[in-house]
Amino acid sequence: MDKNSKILIQGGYGFRNWGDDLQLWNNVRILKEKGYKDITVMSPSDYIGKMCDTKITQSTHSIYPKVVRGNDTFLFQQFCLIDGSLKNNRLSLLGKKQQRLIETIKKCDVFFFSGSGTINTRHCYGLMIFLTSVMIAHHLNKTIIMSGQGFTPMNNTKLEKFIGGVIGNSDKIFTRDFAEGLRALRKTNIDMDKVVVGIDDAFTSPAGKVDLPKNTIGINFSCFIVPRIQKELYELAVLLKKNKYNPIFNYFQNEKRLEESTTKGDFPIHYFDSPKNVVGFHKACSGVVSMRYHSMILSLAQQTPVVNISRDEYQYSKVKAIINETKIENLGISFPETTRDSLYSILMKAIETQPTKLKEINDKWRPKGNLAIKYLEGLE
């Protein structure tokens, strides 16, 4: 594709979640290295300017129109149908926000969709604004590429139809969840010839230099943490310290209230200040306990042994996809199984058993790079 092509990247960026923001940063980095200069980012949040050195659609959050609740789904105001199509005769009746959204999409040559969490029927409501933009891009005959997108279980027939109707408009879909993602996509009845199995967009993010004490164990937790898990993680840190490890806590949203209540002031907290710092931290650790998907992905990418704590079946499906694909051991543990002793035991096993498999994963995945951008380059 011509290097002067206008690329519009849409995703759930700027919500102080380093995982999604790393996907944006890495994609912009690669596109610029390839020589693409006209890159615009569109997100419901305005807090994305410092995440990547590129222009941001003006007042991005204000161009997304609000949605209204339908019987079983959200319907885009006035013109979104349940089968994922548009009421063409209604476009002229839209308000200023809707018109601005359409004008933003109209200016691009390629609509690049990434970093919007996992698409499934459970989370479909929150993704409706993003999915509607895909429909508009299709209506305007734009090239649509979904990159490194997660797909997990579909359990609602009506929403499956909606999701299939929307994402089926894509020219190409690059999913990160291997067999699990393919299984979910088949339920939407889309054309599977459009689907390519790839890796998460953040996997190839370069690491910065981060100096940590020897034998550091990173303990990453999420906003979904509950008091019992806070207690178990704190006690795990005590046990690690007793056994000559250096536990350091971190949180992708950098919310001091939650971090300090978990550590009780007894253990250090690493606050991330840049994408390279996030990746570098995971590289510098001797092991990682993670509650976030992207903390697990970055650990795998930096060949750092990792154990992921899954809060529910949706999160575990992402972990299971990697386990089934790579046969890596001691990668996941569920909320009900999580205790100080069980975490310590599986972490020690991960440190012992994972290094060879982590090298195999990197030797296989890293050379592939970002398949969506490679596809983009091949377009005429």
N, C-alpha and C positions, 0 to 999 in steps of 0.2 A: 504494500500500500504506500502511496505517495507520502513522503515525510511531512508534507504540508497539510495533511488531512487533519481535520478538527476532531479531537477525541474527547468525549464527555464521559467521565467516570462517575457512576452513581453508587453509593453505598451508605451504610449506617456509620459514617465516620464522625469523629468529633464529640463522642459521648464519653470521653476520657477512658475508653477501653483500649488498652494498648494492643490487643489482639487484632481487632478490625483496623485500627489505625496503621498497624504495621503492614497489613495487606496493601493499603493505599500507598504508603511510603515506598514499599518495595516495587509496586507496579509503576509508580511515577518515575522512580529511579531507573528502572529498566527501560521504560519508554524513552526517557531523555538520553540514555546511553545509546539507544538505537537511532537517535536523531530526530525523534518527534518533538516538536516545539509547542504546538498549539493544543495544550491539555487543560481541560477545565474540570473541576471537581464539583459535584452537586450532592448535598447532604441536607437532611432536616436540621442539622446543627451548624452554627457559625464558628464553633470552636475547632476549626480544622486548619486555619491558616498556618500555624506554626508546625503542623505535622509534615508538610511537604512544600518544597519550593516551587509552587505553581499558583496560578490564579484560581480564585474561588468565585463561583457564580455569586453575584451580589446578593446579599441578604438571603442566603440559601434557604434558611428555615422558613422564610416568609413566602417563598414561591410555592411551597407545597400546600395545596388546599386541604381543608379538613375533610375527614370522612364521617359518614353517618352509619349508624348500626342498622343492619337489615335483620331479617329473621334468623339466619344462621351464619351470616358473614358480614363483613363491612362492604358497603357499596360506595364506589367513588361517586361523589355528588353529581347527580343528574345524568351521567352517561356511561357508567360501567355496568356491563351485563355479567351474569353469573358464569357464562361460558368463556369469559376472558376476552370479549370483544367490546367494541365501542359503539355507542349510538351516534353514528356519524352526523345525523341531522341535529344533534344537540350541541355540537362544538361551538357554534356561533353564539350560543346562549350563556357561555361560561363567564364567570366573574374574572376580575383582574388577576387574582393569584393563579387561577387555572390557565389563563391566557399567557401569563409570564412563564409558567412551567412549560407550556407548549412551545413558546418562542425560544426558550433555552435549548430544548431538545431539537427544534427545527434547525438551529444553527450548526449542529454537529454532523459529522460524516459517519462516525462510529459511536454507538451507545455501548459502553463497557460497564457491565454490572458485576460488582464484587463487594466483599466485605459487608454482608448484610445478615450475618448470623446464619442459622440453619433454616432452610425452608422445609416446613412440614405443616400438617393441618392443625397442629396445636398452636404454632406460632404465627399462623397465617394472618391473623388479625393485625398484629403489629407490623407486618411486612406489606400490608395492602397499599400503602402509599408508594413503596418502591415498585411493586408489581404493576400498579397502574401506569407508572412512567414507562415500563416496558411495553405496555399496550399502545401508549401514545407513540413511542418510537417506531413501533411496527406500523401503525397507521400512517406515519410520515415516511415510510419506506427507508428507514435507517438500518444500517448493518448492526445487528444486536449480538453481542458476545457476552456470555455469562462465564466468569472466570473463577476457578477455585471454589465453586459454590458448594455448600454442604446441603445434603438432602437426607433426612431421617424419616422414621416411620410415618406413613399416611394412614389415618384412621377415621376419616370422615369423607364419605363418598361425594357429597356436594362440593366440599372444598377441594378434594382431589381433582374434580372436573374443572374448577376455577383455576387452580394452579397449573394444570395441564394446558388449559386454554391460553394462559398467559405465557408461560415459559416455552411452550411449543412454538411461539412466534420467533424465538431466537434462531439466529443462523447457526450458532454452535454453542454447546453447553459443555463446559469443562468442570466435572465434579471431582471432589476431593475424597469422597467417602467409599471408594472402591466398590466392592460387591454390595455393601449396605446402601450406598447411594444409588446404584443401578436398580436394586430391588424397589426402593422407594419411587424412583422415576417411572418404572414400568407400571405402577399403579395409577399413574396419571394419564396413561395411554398416549404419551407423546411419541414422535418418531425417534426411535432409539438410535437411528443412524446419525442423528445430530449430536449424540452424546460421546464425549471422550473422557476416559478416566485419567485424572492427573493428580496433582498434589496441591496442598494449600498454598496460596499466593505468598504467605510469609516465610515459607520454608527456606528459600534461598537468600533471605535477608542477611547482609553482612554484619559481622559482630565488631563492636568497638572494644577497646581495651578497658577492662574493669579489674582492678586489683582487689582481691578478696583473700581473707586468711586461708591457710591450708586447711583442707578437709571441710570446706564450707558446704552445708546442706541448705539449699534454698527452699523455703516453705512458702508456697504461693497459695493464697486463698481468695475467695470470691465474695461478692455481695450476697450470695446465697448461703453463706455460712450461718450455722445455728449455734446456740450456746454450747450444746454438747460437743460439737466438732471443734469449737474454739478451745474448750477445755482439753480435748484429746491432743490437739496440735500443740498447745502450751506444754502439756506433759511430755509429748514427744520431744520437744525442744530440750526439756530438762534431761531426759534420758540420753539424747544425743550428746549434750554437753558433758554428761557424766562419762560418756564413752569416747571422749577426745575429739568429737566433731564440733564444728562451729555453726550453729543454726542461725540463719538470717531470714527474716520474714520479708515478704513483699506482696503488694496488692496492685492489680492492674489499674484500678481506678484512683489510687493515691488518696484514699480517704482516711485521714489521720485518726479520726474518732474510732473507726472500726479496727484499724491496725493496732492502735495503742491499747484498746480494750482486750485484744487477743494476746499481745505480748506482755501485758501488765508492766511494761517498762523494764522488764528483765532481760530482753533480747533485742539486738539491733534490728532496725528496719531499713531496707534499701529502697529509696524512693527513685523511681525512674525519671530521667529528664530528657531522654532522646531515644529514637528508635534503636540506634546502635548500642545505647546503654542497656536497653532491655535484652537485646540478643547477647551482648557481651557478658551480662550477668549470668545468663544460663550457660554460657560457654565456660565461665570461670568456676562454676560450682562442681563439686565432686558427685553430687546427686541432687535431685529435685523431688519434692512432694508438691503436687499440683492439684488445684481445684479448677483451673481454667484450661480449656482446650488448647489455646495457643501457647501456654506455658509448657504443655506437653510437647507440642509441635516444635517449639524452639529448642527444647531439650533434645529431642530426637535429631534435629538438624545439626546441633552442636556436639552430638555424640556424648551427651551427658545422661547417665542412668536416671530414669524418672518413674514415679508411681503417680497415677492420676486417680483422684477421688471423685467418683461419679455420684451425683446427687439423685439421678432418676434414670429411667430407661432411655430417654432421648439422649442424654449426655453419654450414657454408656454405649449407645449404638455407635457413636463416633470412635470411641476407644476400641470397641469390638471390631470395627471395620479395619483398624490398623493391626490388631492382633491377628485377625484372620488372614490378612494380606501378607504379613511379614513373619508370623509365627514367633514373635517376640514374647518373652515370658515376663511375668511379674510386672505388668504394665498398669493394671487397674484394680481398684478396690471400691466397693459400694459404700454409701453412707451407713447402712445398718452394720456392715462389717468393720467399720472404722473405729479402732481403739488405739491407744498409745502403743500397746504391744504388737497388735497386728500390723500397724503402720511400720513400726521399727523392723519387724521381721521381714516384710515384703520389700522394704527399702534395702536392707542388707542383701537380700537375694538378688534384687535388681542390680545393685552395684557389682555383684559377683558374676551374674549371668548375662547381662545385656551388652557389654562392650563389643563383642564380636558381631552380634546382630546389628548393633547401631552402625558399625562400619559398613556392613552389607547394605543397610537401608540407604545410607548416604551414597555409596558407590552406584546404587541403582537409581535413586530419585534425583540426586543433585544434577547430573548431566542433562536431564530432561528439561530443566529450567521451567519457565512459565510457558506452558503449551498454548495458552490463549494468545499471548503476544506473538509467539511464533506463527500462529494461524493468521493473526492480524497482518503480519509482515508479508504473508503470501497472497493476500487479497489484491486484486487489481482494481 
